[in-house]
Amino acid sequence: MTDTTLPSASFDGGQEEQDPSPTVPYTRLLASAFKKSSMEMRDGGLMVRDVPMLAAGTWTDSAVQTPLNYPEKTLREYSANWSDNTGWSRHTGGVPRDATDKVAELLNPRFQDGAVVGDIFLHGATQKSRDMIELVKRKLISFVSVEHTGDERYNASTRQLEATSINFSGFAFVNKGACKLCRINEAAPLASAPKVEAPLEVQEDTMDTKELEAKMDAMSKELAELKAPKVIETVAPVVDNSRELAELEEVKAVRGELEALRSQMKELMSQPAAAPVVVAAPIESKKEYVEPSVRFSIDRKNRSVSME
């Protein structure tokens, strides 16, 4: 079977159902192990009597892979509700099953000692059926897996999924089952040792609870780390400012020189002004006029100049 389902929850038991909870149909493959008290060859086949097909409790199937609680009242009401009692050599999946995969049938299904119980008859009419007979006789096959549909409802008071109706549609022989109380070739039914089986289920539930608590603690730590403020370390960038520092030193030196000159100017300006010094220009002596010894004669008529 293949389907999806709601989140799983542990089985607390002993509390009333919540009617407002929704009812949802699902299809499941629930493997359970054989617990047989008698086995005999008959009519060319093998009869295995009183096989627990599905016991009351919380089991996780191989298809949906979520826990589902099977109350005794539901198993009692629907124990004989089998639309197909065929026993298959395998479940569907990948390659479809054919007629030769029909290796057995379930007879006289009933509710007994807290489980749906029936008699499995492996007919031996096909090679696969004869092979399965040998595997069961040699205790190489110990589990059956019922195939069923039905309604499942989430019980808010117990916080788990519960089966409210079941329609069995056959079963298959498997290597490992989900229902640990349903086995072939082992000791017999639930009523014979109820105190032995109950602690096993309690141990499993306790182990699941511890694992869940460990996961919750780990998730809480991760959430706390995410919420904690993160300190980001920053590294100051390395900047080469030697040139700027040298220029700054030069500016400081020039500024110092300017300050020194300013101080000198203030000092000079604070001193009293000196009396002006008057320098007389030298007096040149007067010279007598001397008539020149050379004379010039101008002839305007002829337009000429002659020296006398």
C-alpha positions in Angstrom: 0.0 0.0 0.0 1.1 3.5 -0.7 -0.3 6.7 0.9 0.3 9.6 3.2 -1.0 10.3 6.6 -1.0 12.8 9.5 1.9 13.2 11.9 2.4 10.3 14.3 1.8 10.4 18.0 2.4 8.0 20.9 -0.4 5.7 22.2 -1.5 6.7 25.7 -4.7 4.6 25.9 -7.6 4.7 28.2 -9.0 8.1 27.2 -12.2 9.0 25.4 -12.2 10.0 21.7 -12.7 13.6 20.6 -15.8 13.7 18.3 -14.8 17.0 16.7 -11.6 15.4 15.3 -11.8 14.8 11.5 -12.0 11.3 10.1 -9.8 10.5 7.2 -9.5 7.3 5.2 -6.1 5.7 4.6 -4.6 2.6 3.1 -1.8 0.8 4.9 0.5 -2.3 4.8 0.9 -3.5 8.3 3.3 -6.4 8.7 2.9 -8.7 11.7 4.7 -11.7 12.8 3.4 -15.3 12.9 2.7 -16.8 16.4 1.6 -20.3 15.8 0.6 -23.1 18.2 -0.2 -25.7 15.6 0.8 -26.6 12.1 -0.2 -29.6 9.9 -0.1 -30.8 6.4 -3.5 -31.2 4.8 -4.8 -31.8 1.3 -1.4 -31.2 -0.2 -0.9 -28.0 1.6 0.1 -26.6 5.0 -2.5 -25.4 7.6 -1.2 -22.9 10.2 -3.8 -22.3 12.8 -4.4 -19.3 15.1 -2.2 -16.8 13.4 -2.5 -13.3 14.9 -2.9 -11.1 11.8 -3.2 -7.7 13.6 -3.0 -7.1 17.4 -4.3 -4.2 19.4 -1.7 -1.5 20.0 0.2 1.2 18.2 2.1 0.0 15.1 4.0 1.6 12.3 3.3 0.2 8.8 5.8 -0.1 5.9 3.8 2.1 3.5 2.8 5.2 5.4 5.6 4.7 8.0 3.7 6.6 10.8 2.3 5.1 14.0 -1.4 4.2 14.1 -3.3 2.9 17.2 -5.6 0.0 16.7 -8.1 -0.1 19.6 -9.5 -3.4 20.6 -13.1 -2.2 20.0 -12.2 -1.4 16.3 -10.5 -4.8 15.8 -13.4 -6.6 17.4 -15.9 -4.8 15.2 -14.1 -5.3 11.9 -12.2 -8.6 12.5 -14.3 -10.4 9.9 -14.5 -7.5 7.4 -12.3 -9.1 4.7 -13.0 -8.1 1.1 -10.2 -10.4 0.0 -8.6 -13.2 2.0 -5.8 -13.9 -0.4 -2.3 -14.6 0.9 0.4 -13.2 -1.4 4.0 -14.1 -1.7 4.8 -10.4 -1.7 3.3 -7.0 -1.6 2.6 -4.9 -4.7 5.2 -2.4 -5.7 7.3 -2.1 -8.9 6.2 -5.2 -10.9 2.4 -6.0 -10.5 1.6 -9.3 -8.9 0.2 -12.2 -11.0 -1.9 -15.2 -10.2 1.2 -17.3 -9.2 1.8 -14.9 -6.4 -1.3 -16.2 -4.6 0.2 -18.8 -2.3 -2.3 -19.0 0.6 -5.7 -17.9 1.9 -7.0 -16.8 5.3 -9.8 -18.9 6.9 -12.1 -18.2 9.8 -10.9 -14.6 10.7 -12.1 -13.6 14.2 -11.2 -11.5 17.2 -9.4 -13.4 19.9 -7.2 -12.5 22.8 -6.9 -8.8 21.8 -6.1 -9.5 18.1 -7.6 -10.4 14.7 -6.7 -14.1 14.4 -7.2 -16.5 11.5 -6.0 -19.8 10.1 -3.6 -19.6 7.1 -3.8 -22.4 4.5 -0.9 -22.6 2.0 -2.5 -24.6 -0.8 0.7 -25.9 -2.4 -0.9 -25.7 -5.9 1.9 -23.6 -7.4 5.7 -23.7 -7.1 5.7 -20.4 -5.2 3.2 -21.8 -2.7 5.3 -25.0 -2.3 8.4 -22.9 -1.8 6.6 -20.8 0.8 5.5 -23.9 2.7 9.1 -25.0 3.0 10.2 -21.5 4.2 7.5 -21.5 6.9 8.2 -25.1 8.0 11.9 -24.3 8.2 11.1 -21.0 10.1 12.7 -18.9 7.5 9.6 -16.8 7.2 8.1 -15.5 10.4 5.9 -12.5 9.5 2.7 -11.7 7.7 1.7 -8.2 6.6 -2.0 -7.4 6.4 -3.3 -5.0 3.7 -6.1 -2.8 4.7 -7.9 0.5 4.2 -10.2 2.3 6.6 -10.9 5.5 8.4 -8.3 7.1 10.7 -9.0 9.9 13.2 -6.7 12.1 15.2 -7.7 11.9 18.9 -6.9 15.2 20.5 -7.1 13.8 24.0 -4.5 11.1 23.4 -2.6 13.0 20.7 -2.5 10.1 18.3 -4.1 8.7 15.2 -6.6 5.9 15.8 -8.2 3.4 13.4 -12.0 3.9 13.5 -12.8 1.4 10.7 -10.9 -1.4 8.9 -11.4 -3.1 5.6 -8.9 -6.0 5.2 -8.0 -6.7 1.6 -5.5 -9.6 1.9 -2.1 -10.2 3.4 1.5 -11.1 2.3 4.4 -13.1 3.7 7.3 -10.8 4.6 10.7 -10.9 6.2 10.0 -8.5 9.0 6.8 -7.2 10.4 5.5 -4.1 12.2 3.2 -5.9 14.6 5.6 -7.6 17.0 2.8 -9.7 18.5 1.9 -11.4 15.2 4.3 -14.2 14.4 4.4 -17.6 12.7 6.3 -20.5 14.3 6.5 -19.0 17.7 4.8 -19.3 21.0 1.2 -18.7 21.0 -1.3 -16.0 21.3 -1.5 -13.0 23.4 -3.7 -14.3 26.2 -1.1 -17.0 27.1 1.4 -14.4 28.2 -0.1 -11.0 28.4 2.3 -9.7 31.0 5.3 -10.6 28.8 4.2 -8.7 25.7 3.0 -5.5 27.4 6.4 -4.6 28.8 8.0 -4.9 25.3 5.6 -2.3 23.9 6.2 0.0 26.9 10.0 -0.3 26.4 9.6 0.7 22.8 7.4 3.7 23.6 9.9 4.7 26.3 12.8 4.5 23.9 10.9 6.5 21.3 10.2 9.2 23.9 13.8 9.4 24.9 14.9 9.8 21.3 12.2 12.5 20.8 13.4 14.4 23.9 17.0 14.2 22.6 15.9 15.6 19.2 13.9 18.4 20.9 16.9 19.3 23.1 19.2 19.5 20.0 16.6 21.6 18.2 16.3 23.9 21.2 20.1 24.4 21.3 20.2 25.2 17.5 17.3 27.7 18.0 19.1 29.4 20.9 22.3 29.7 18.8 20.2 31.3 16.0 18.6 33.8 18.3 21.9 34.7 20.1 23.5 37.9 18.7 26.5 37.2 16.6 29.7 39.2 17.2 31.3 40.1 13.9 35.0 40.8 14.2 36.2 43.6 11.9 39.8 44.1 10.9 40.9 47.7 10.4 42.2 48.2 6.8 45.9 48.9 6.4 46.4 52.3 4.8 49.8 53.7 3.7 49.7 57.4 4.7 53.4 58.0 5.0 53.2 60.6 2.2 50.4 62.5 3.9 52.3 62.5 7.2 55.5 63.9 5.5 53.4 66.7 3.9 51.8 67.4 7.3 55.3 67.8 8.8 56.3 70.2 6.1 53.2 72.3 6.7 54.0 72.4 10.4 57.6 73.6 9.7 56.4 76.4 7.3 53.8 77.4 9.9 56.5 77.6 12.5 58.6 79.9 10.2 55.6 82.1 9.6 55.0 82.4 13.3 58.7 83.4 13.9 58.5 86.1 11.2 55.2 87.4 12.6 56.9 87.6 16.0 59.8 89.6 14.6 57.4 92.0 12.8 55.5 92.6 16.0 58.8 93.3 17.8 59.9 95.8 15.2 56.6 97.5 15.1 56.6 97.9 18.9 60.0 99.9 18.8 59.9 103.8 18.6 60.5 105.3 15.1 64.1 106.9 14.6 64.5 110.6 13.6 64.8 111.0 9.9 68.3 111.7 8.6 68.5 114.6 6.0 71.5 114.6 3.6 72.1 117.8 1.8 73.0 117.5 -1.8 76.4 119.1 -2.8 76.3 122.7 -4.1 77.9 123.0 -7.4 79.9 126.2 -7.9 78.8 128.6 -10.7 81.0 128.7 -13.8 81.6 131.8 -16.0 80.2 131.8 -19.5 82.9 131.5 -22.1 82.0 132.5 -25.6 82.8 129.8 -28.1 85.7 130.5 -30.4 84.1 129.0 -33.4 81.4 130.8 -35.2 79.1 129.6 -37.9 77.9 131.7 -40.8 74.5 130.8 -42.4 73.9 131.8 -46.1 70.2 131.7 -46.5 70.2 132.6 -50.1 72.5 129.8 -51.1 71.3 127.7 -48.2 74.7 126.8 -46.8 76.5 126.9 -43.5 80.1 127.8 -43.1 82.4 127.9 -40.1 84.6 131.0 -39.5 
